[in-house]
């Protein structure tokens, strides 16, 4: 396992993966890291649905492509042109976002532990976000690429149906794709430095 700080410094989103399947022990290590995340009230209000069968992966990939189109055309304040979306779709057809292993992450609200639902749900989403980051860091430390997809939230009903989740019980928080990177990627520089985002009082 790589040094912790090297792992954090080198983590970046990987969107193009080799077709080589991950080893069983690699998948388990990534998932084990998720449940080691901090969890508000010790509630562990998370569920992880793994998707590695070819049929389900292909269906999930198709939905990811559709959700990304929604993002480009409806979510952005400055929507992409049709020409730009068509160019992106050609990249997608070449395998962009297609991973040998996906993990869908849900907030599990079937059991309640607190008296203020709004705050409990916020805490549960924070716990799930910490679990997601743990998985991405674990993958990086193992030499595996990972990508956090938020666009499924734009079509959460479709994704929940595909993944067999009852929407009244579980809230989709995101989908992660994992695989060996097609090529080495370097992290992007942040637009804001510490002086821009840290305030001492």
HELIX and SHEET records of a PDB file:
HELIX    1   1 UNK A    4  UNK A   10  1                                   7    
HELIX    2   2 UNK A   24  UNK A   34  1                                  11    
HELIX    3   3 UNK A   40  UNK A   42  5                                   3    
HELIX    4   4 UNK A   54  UNK A   70  1                                  17    
HELIX    5   5 UNK A   71  UNK A   75  3                                   5    
HELIX    6   6 UNK A   82  UNK A   93  1                                  12    
HELIX    7   7 UNK A  117  UNK A  141  1                                  25    
HELIX    8   8 UNK A  151  UNK A  155  5                                   5    
HELIX    9   9 UNK A  156  UNK A  163  1                                   8    
HELIX   10  10 UNK A  194  UNK A  197  1                                   4    
SHEET    1   A 4 UNK A  46  UNK A  51  0                                        
SHEET    2   A 4 UNK A 101  UNK A 108 -1                                        
SHEET    3   A 4 UNK A 170  UNK A 179 -1                                        
SHEET    4   A 4 UNK A 145  UNK A 149 -1                                        
END                                                                             
